[in-house]
Amino acid sequence: MSEQIAVDLKVLGHNFRLATTANQQSELERAAQLLNDKYDEFRRKAPRMEPSKLIIMIALELMQEVLNMNKSLQEYEHCERLLQTILEEVEDLAV
């Protein structure tokens, strides 16, 4: 198991100290940067909107992306199972 390290991040104007592993540190820092960038993008589009509402909109958009990726993975796994079944049937015919 990897040793936990503390990482200081600035996310949406707030400082956080989070525990992670050295292997995952760059991913965590990248995630924070992407969130900050997404917030800045939404802020430019709706400069008068309350920050809390912007954050909710960002969270919804990100969750839609997660759901879409999950759906794609499930479809991929389904295709993988079908392909495996076809390969097994071909192998049975060859024997």
Helices and strands as residue ranges (DSSP letters): E 4-11, E 14-21, H 22-45, H 51-94
